[in-house]
Amino acid sequence: MAMREDTVFGPIFSRRLGSSLGINLLPQKGKICNFDCIYCECGWNRDGRGDSRLPSVKEVEVALAAKLRACLDAGAGIDSITFSGDGEPTLNPEFPQIIDVTIRLRNEWYPEAKISVLSNATRLFDDGVFEALRKVDNPILKLDAPTDEAVAMINQPQGHYKVAEVVEGMRRFKGEFILQTMFLKGEGFDSSEPTQLKAWMDIVRELRPREIMVYTIDRETPAKGLVKFTEGQMRELVAPLTEEGFRIQIKG
């Protein structure tokens, strides 16, 4: 089920970002992530260990320039240049330099396109990563659950993880980021459970992100028996935040 993307791929339609040109800073035939999410469309980490080579700054620059040129020649629209791919993009040690190159090429070829990074927010303690994320249009930072115990069930962090530390890292953005949260039900966890939901909403109120992306399962998941929410259910669950003026994008 793992997607295994080229270094630059698409554009593809993203339900949250529109026409999205993807950048994968991880192995083309493998997966590297410090999460092992039960819902990950790229599959389990153990199934993606056949390749561990990361693309360099120069390789990303060459591939991105060629793709942008081809898209422009074809008249293809690009709403977002999006760092996603097979794992956590900020794990590439050259992530800050790659962001600088991407900004320069975007300005040259598609100045109206946004630059987005989908991140699990685990490396915000690294000043280089933090400053790079501050430069992009859409730093989209994940928090799927409000407690360490729930995160352990849903995201299965590979190493040290504390919700409080991640929230502290997000606080450094002073609201200039997008919070993304997956709503789902599984063994031992339910995003709609009142105590969990209230604790998550309290974190939202504390951080006050400029936008919240609430979404649910869209593709086959490595863990079986997971239950998705409908858009209507999610809209009802986050209604208190909507009424308080938070900007919330809901995708089923």
Secondary structure, 3 states (H helix, E strand, C coil): CCCCCCCEEEEEEECCCEEEEEECCCCCCCCECCCCCCCCCCCCHHHHCCCCCCCCHHHHHHHHHHHHHHHHHHCCCCCEEEECCCECHHHCCCHHHHHHHHHHHHHHHCCCCEEEEEECCCCCCCHHHHHHHHHCCEEEEECCCCCHHHHHHHCCCCCCCCHHHHHHHHHCCCCCCEEEEEEEEECCEECCCHHHHHHHHHHHHHHCCCEEEEEECCCCCCCCCCEECCHHHHHHHCHHHHHCCCCEEEEC
